[in-house]
Amino acid sequence: MHAVVLVGGFGTRLRPLTLSTPKPLLPIANRPLLERLMASLARGGVTHAVLSLGFKPEPFLNAFPSNVCAGVKLTYAVEDRPLDTAGAIGFAARQADIHKRGETFLVANGDVLTDLDIADLISFHKSTQAQATIHLTPVEDPSQYGVVETDSQGRVLRFVEKPSPGQTTSRNVNGGTYVFEVSALDRMPGVAPLSIERETFPELVRDRQLFGYATNDYWIDAGRADSYVRANIDLLQRKSIHAVEAISSESFIAKSATVTKSVVGRGCKIGENAQVVGSVLLDGATVEDNSAVVDSAVMGHVGSFAQVSGCLIGVDGEVRSGAVLRDAKVPDAS
């Protein structure tokens, strides 16, 4: 089976981390998010994936020089202008000749980490004989999302954007993984910007060709500043289909340092009496003596006696000794 994986965003929500590393290549428990996604797709039968990009593919080529990720063969579709979601899917599918194969194919959002069983999603889709199926996941507060209503068979009835109280009883939202028949590509020409959420899906609903497959599997959009660190820490604390490496053997941690519910990458250095709590230290990060890093992601350098909480520290980020930072980005990339 072939898949289109949408990785074309600029990662603005995760700057300054994404100034040096594309968002899909940021690590989740010391493995790139993209690698974890590909492992999930491979379990569901995906053998080939085309990465839909809005910029040059060199970082991905460097990360996966054999053009294979988690056993899935990779190709690339690079847009010469932004095509939005449905435009990007249509363009990438044609670049990979999916439109010629006449086979069911998958689409996945490169920001999402989930334990969804891809094979079950595909099986449900085929049972409906519809053109498209979207994975649905429940949320606690639907007022912050676009909610999806379905009938008892799973046929999508309507989308309700950021519903007010009493407007809908559904708590299910778009989970970012889709199954399409090739015939659906007629709705996505791939030659001009087109939104799958605002245009393609509503059109499929009008034609009664869209179903929703709701599960309660673990799901998180790891591409946001408030959820990237949480996605890492969650993976340390729960049963998952994903393998976990919390602390790299190629890191240095002083005997008097304390590391709690955190991820430590290769080449990291944590000094004497330092505390790292609920945080992610990416490859090469340094936390000096007597400093505290809490609920943060660090690529750069945290000086001695500094206190960092809820922060994103980029590869060029320098937190001076004794500084106290809360909910900051260093360097400021807003």
VENTA-V541636 format. One record per pair of residues at least 6 apart in sequence whose C-alpha atoms are under 8 Angstrom apart, sorted by the first residue. I is the first residue (numbers start at 1). J is the second residue. If there is no record, write none. Layout:
# VENTA-V541636
I,J ; I,J
This chain:
# VENTA-V541636
1,45 ; 1,46 ; 1,47 ; 1,48 ; 1,103 ; 1,104 ; 1,105 ; 1,106 ; 2,46 ; 2,47 ; 2,48 ; 2,49 ; 2,50 ; 2,98 ; 2,104 ; 2,105 ; 2,106 ; 3,46 ; 3,48 ; 3,49 ; 3,50 ; 3,105 ; 3,106 ; 3,107 ; 3,108 ; 4,49 ; 4,50 ; 4,51 ; 4,52 ; 4,89 ; 4,92 ; 4,93 ; 4,105 ; 4,106 ; 4,107 ; 4,108 ; 5,49 ; 5,50 ; 5,51 ; 5,52 ; 5,107 ; 5,108 ; 5,109 ; 5,110 ; 6,51 ; 6,52 ; 6,53 ; 6,85 ; 6,88 ; 6,89 ; 6,107 ; 6,108 ; 6,109 ; 6,110 ; 7,23 ; 7,24 ; 7,51 ; 7,52 ; 7,53 ; 7,54 ; 7,109 ; 7,110 ; 7,111 ; 8,52 ; 8,53 ; 8,54 ; 8,55 ; 9,23 ; 9,53 ; 9,54 ; 10,18 ; 10,22 ; 10,23 ; 11,18 ; 11,22 ; 11,23 ; 11,223 ; 12,18 ; 12,334 ; 13,223 ; 13,224 ; 13,225 ; 14,23 ; 14,223 ; 14,224 ; 14,225 ; 14,312 ; 15,312 ; 15,314 ; 15,329 ; 15,333 ; 15,334 ; 16,312 ; 16,313 ; 16,314 ; 16,315 ; 16,329 ; 16,330 ; 16,331 ; 16,332 ; 16,333 ; 17,299 ; 17,312 ; 17,313 ; 17,314 ; 17,315 ; 18,26 ; 18,314 ; 19,314 ; 20,314 ; 20,315 ; 21,59 ; 22,59 ; 23,111 ; 23,223 ; 24,32 ; 24,33 ; 24,34 ; 24,110 ; 24,111 ; 25,32 ; 25,33 ; 25,34 ; 25,60 ; 26,32 ; 26,33 ; 27,33 ; 27,282 ; 28,231 ; 28,232 ; 29,232 ; 29,233 ; 29,235 ; 29,236 ; 29,244 ; 29,245 ; 29,246 ; 29,263 ; 30,244 ; 30,245 ; 30,246 ; 30,248 ; 30,263 ; 30,264 ; 30,265 ; 30,282 ; 33,110 ; 33,111 ; 33,113 ; 34,110 ; 35,69 ; 35,70 ; 36,70 ; 36,113 ; 36,242 ; 37,110 ; 37,112 ; 37,113 ; 38,69 ; 38,70 ; 38,71 ; 38,72 ; 39,69 ; 39,70 ; 39,71 ; 39,72 ; 40,115 ; 40,116 ; 40,117 ; 40,118 ; 41,118 ; 42,70 ; 42,71 ; 42,72 ; 43,118 ; 43,119 ; 44,117 ; 44,118 ; 44,119 ; 44,120 ; 45,118 ; 45,119 ; 46,72 ; 47,71 ; 47,72 ; 47,73 ; 48,72 ; 48,73 ; 48,74 ; 48,75 ; 49,72 ; 49,73 ; 49,74 ; 49,75 ; 50,74 ; 50,75 ; 50,76 ; 50,77 ; 50,92 ; 50,93 ; 50,96 ; 51,74 ; 51,75 ; 51,76 ; 51,77 ; 51,92 ; 52,76 ; 52,77 ; 52,78 ; 52,79 ; 52,88 ; 52,89 ; 52,92 ; 53,76 ; 53,77 ; 53,78 ; 53,79 ; 54,78 ; 54,79 ; 54,80 ; 54,81 ; 54,82 ; 55,78 ; 55,79 ; 56,78 ; 57,76 ; 57,78 ; 61,67 ; 67,73 ; 67,74 ; 67,75 ; 68,74 ; 75,96 ; 76,92 ; 77,91 ; 77,92 ; 77,95 ; 77,96 ; 78,92 ; 79,88 ; 79,91 ; 82,88 ; 82,193 ; 83,190 ; 83,191 ; 83,192 ; 83,193 ; 83,194 ; 84,193 ; 84,194 ; 84,195 ; 84,196 ; 85,193 ; 85,194 ; 85,195 ; 85,196 ; 85,197 ; 86,188 ; 86,190 ; 86,193 ; 86,194 ; 86,195 ; 86,196 ; 86,200 ; 87,188 ; 87,189 ; 87,190 ; 87,191 ; 87,192 ; 87,193 ; 87,194 ; 87,195 ; 87,196 ; 88,190 ; 88,193 ; 89,107 ; 89,188 ; 89,190 ; 90,185 ; 90,188 ; 90,189 ; 90,190 ; 90,191 ; 91,189 ; 91,190 ; 91,191 ; 92,190 ; 93,99 ; 94,100 ; 94,190 ; 98,105 ; 98,182 ; 99,182 ; 99,185 ; 101,182 ; 102,181 ; 102,182 ; 103,181 ; 103,182 ; 104,179 ; 104,180 ; 104,181 ; 104,182 ; 105,179 ; 105,180 ; 105,181 ; 105,182 ; 106,177 ; 106,178 ; 106,179 ; 106,180 ; 107,177 ; 107,178 ; 107,179 ; 107,180 ; 108,176 ; 108,177 ; 108,178 ; 109,176 ; 109,177 ; 111,221 ; 111,222 ; 111,223 ; 112,175 ; 112,176 ; 112,219 ; 112,220 ; 112,221 ; 112,222 ; 112,223 ; 113,219 ; 113,220 ; 113,221 ; 113,222 ; 113,231 ; 114,217 ; 114,218 ; 114,219 ; 114,220 ; 115,217 ; 115,218 ; 115,219 ; 115,240 ; 115,241 ; 116,215 ; 116,217 ; 116,218 ; 116,219 ; 121,135 ; 121,179 ; 121,213 ; 122,179 ; 124,213 ; 125,132 ; 125,133 ; 125,179 ; 125,211 ; 128,211 ; 130,181 ; 130,209 ; 130,210 ; 130,211 ; 131,180 ; 131,181 ; 131,182 ; 131,183 ; 131,184 ; 131,204 ; 131,209 ; 131,210 ; 132,178 ; 132,179 ; 132,180 ; 132,181 ; 132,184 ; 132,204 ; 132,209 ; 132,210 ; 132,211 ; 133,178 ; 133,179 ; 133,180 ; 133,210 ; 133,211 ; 133,212 ; 133,213 ; 134,174 ; 134,175 ; 134,176 ; 134,177 ; 134,178 ; 134,179 ; 134,210 ; 134,211 ; 134,212 ; 134,213 ; 135,174 ; 135,175 ; 135,176 ; 135,177 ; 135,178 ; 135,212 ; 135,213 ; 135,214 ; 135,215 ; 136,148 ; 136,172 ; 136,173 ; 136,174 ; 136,175 ; 136,212 ; 136,213 ; 136,214 ; 136,215 ; 137,172 ; 137,173 ; 137,174 ; 137,175 ; 137,214 ; 137,215 ; 137,216 ; 137,217 ; 137,219 ; 138,171 ; 138,172 ; 138,173 ; 138,214 ; 138,215 ; 138,216 ; 139,171 ; 139,172 ; 139,173 ; 140,171 ; 141,171 ; 142,162 ; 142,163 ; 142,170 ; 142,171 ; 142,172 ; 142,173 ; 143,161 ; 143,162 ; 143,163 ; 143,164 ; 143,165 ; 144,162 ; 144,163 ; 145,161 ; 145,162 ; 145,163 ; 145,173 ; 146,159 ; 146,160 ; 146,161 ; 146,162 ; 146,163 ; 146,173 ; 146,174 ; 147,159 ; 147,160 ; 147,161 ; 147,162 ; 147,163 ; 147,170 ; 147,171 ; 147,172 ; 147,173 ; 147,174 ; 148,156 ; 148,157 ; 148,158 ; 148,159 ; 148,160 ; 148,170 ; 148,171 ; 148,172 ; 148,173 ; 148,174 ; 149,156 ; 149,157 ; 149,158 ; 149,159 ; 149,160 ; 149,168 ; 149,170 ; 149,172 ; 150,156 ; 150,157 ; 150,158 ; 150,211 ; 150,212 ; 151,157 ; 154,211 ; 154,212 ; 154,213 ; 155,208 ; 155,209 ; 155,210 ; 155,211 ; 155,212 ; 156,205 ; 156,208 ; 156,210 ; 156,211 ; 156,212 ; 157,205 ; 158,202 ; 158,205 ; 159,202 ; 160,168 ; 172,214 ; 175,219 ; 187,200 ; 188,194 ; 188,200 ; 194,200 ; 201,210 ; 204,210 ; 220,227 ; 220,231 ; 221,227 ; 221,228 ; 222,228 ; 222,231 ; 225,312 ; 229,278 ; 229,279 ; 229,280 ; 229,295 ; 229,296 ; 229,297 ; 232,262 ; 232,263 ; 232,280 ; 233,261 ; 233,262 ; 233,263 ; 233,278 ; 233,279 ; 235,242 ; 235,244 ; 236,244 ; 236,246 ; 236,261 ; 245,263 ; 246,262 ; 246,263 ; 246,264 ; 247,262 ; 247,263 ; 247,264 ; 247,265 ; 248,264 ; 248,265 ; 248,266 ; 249,266 ; 250,265 ; 250,266 ; 250,267 ; 250,268 ; 251,264 ; 251,265 ; 251,266 ; 251,267 ; 251,268 ; 251,269 ; 252,267 ; 252,268 ; 252,269 ; 252,270 ; 253,269 ; 253,270 ; 253,271 ; 254,270 ; 254,271 ; 254,272 ; 254,273 ; 255,272 ; 256,272 ; 256,273 ; 256,274 ; 257,270 ; 257,271 ; 257,272 ; 257,273 ; 257,274 ; 257,275 ; 258,273 ; 258,274 ; 258,275 ; 258,276 ; 259,275 ; 259,276 ; 259,277 ; 260,275 ; 260,276 ; 260,277 ; 260,278 ; 261,277 ; 261,278 ; 261,279 ; 262,276 ; 262,277 ; 262,278 ; 262,279 ; 262,280 ; 262,281 ; 263,279 ; 263,280 ; 263,281 ; 263,282 ; 264,280 ; 264,281 ; 264,282 ; 264,283 ; 265,280 ; 265,281 ; 265,282 ; 265,283 ; 265,284 ; 265,285 ; 266,282 ; 266,283 ; 266,284 ; 267,283 ; 267,284 ; 267,285 ; 268,281 ; 268,282 ; 268,283 ; 268,284 ; 268,285 ; 268,286 ; 269,284 ; 269,285 ; 269,286 ; 269,287 ; 269,288 ; 270,286 ; 270,287 ; 270,288 ; 270,289 ; 271,287 ; 271,288 ; 271,289 ; 271,290 ; 272,288 ; 272,289 ; 272,290 ; 273,289 ; 273,290 ; 273,291 ; 274,287 ; 274,288 ; 274,289 ; 274,290 ; 274,291 ; 274,292 ; 275,290 ; 275,291 ; 275,292 ; 275,293 ; 276,292 ; 276,293 ; 276,294 ; 277,292 ; 277,293 ; 277,294 ; 277,295 ; 278,294 ; 278,295 ; 278,296 ; 279,293 ; 279,294 ; 279,295 ; 279,296 ; 279,297 ; 280,295 ; 280,296 ; 280,297 ; 280,298 ; 281,297 ; 281,298 ; 281,299 ; 282,297 ; 282,298 ; 282,299 ; 283,299 ; 284,299 ; 284,300 ; 285,298 ; 285,299 ; 285,300 ; 285,301 ; 285,315 ; 286,299 ; 286,300 ; 286,301 ; 286,302 ; 287,293 ; 287,301 ; 287,302 ; 287,303 ; 287,304 ; 288,301 ; 288,302 ; 288,303 ; 288,304 ; 288,305 ; 289,303 ; 289,304 ; 289,305 ; 290,304 ; 290,305 ; 290,306 ; 291,302 ; 291,303 ; 291,304 ; 291,305 ; 291,306 ; 291,307 ; 292,305 ; 292,306 ; 292,307 ; 292,308 ; 293,307 ; 293,308 ; 293,309 ; 294,308 ; 294,309 ; 294,310 ; 295,309 ; 295,310 ; 295,311 ; 296,308 ; 296,309 ; 296,310 ; 296,311 ; 296,312 ; 296,313 ; 297,311 ; 297,312 ; 297,313 ; 298,311 ; 298,312 ; 298,313 ; 298,314 ; 298,315 ; 299,313 ; 299,314 ; 299,315 ; 299,316 ; 299,317 ; 300,313 ; 300,314 ; 300,315 ; 300,316 ; 300,317 ; 300,318 ; 301,313 ; 301,315 ; 301,316 ; 301,317 ; 301,318 ; 301,319 ; 302,318 ; 302,319 ; 302,320 ; 302,321 ; 303,318 ; 303,319 ; 303,320 ; 303,321 ; 303,322 ; 303,323 ; 304,320 ; 304,321 ; 304,322 ; 305,321 ; 305,322 ; 305,323 ; 306,319 ; 306,320 ; 306,321 ; 306,322 ; 306,323 ; 306,324 ; 307,322 ; 307,323 ; 307,324 ; 307,325 ; 308,323 ; 308,324 ; 308,325 ; 308,326 ; 309,325 ; 309,326 ; 309,327 ; 310,326 ; 310,327 ; 310,328 ; 311,325 ; 311,326 ; 311,327 ; 311,328 ; 311,329 ; 311,330 ; 312,327 ; 312,328 ; 312,329 ; 312,330 ; 313,329 ; 313,330 ; 313,331 ; 314,329 ; 314,330 ; 314,331 ; 316,330 ; 316,331 ; 317,330 ; 317,331 ; 318,330 ; 318,331 ; 319,330
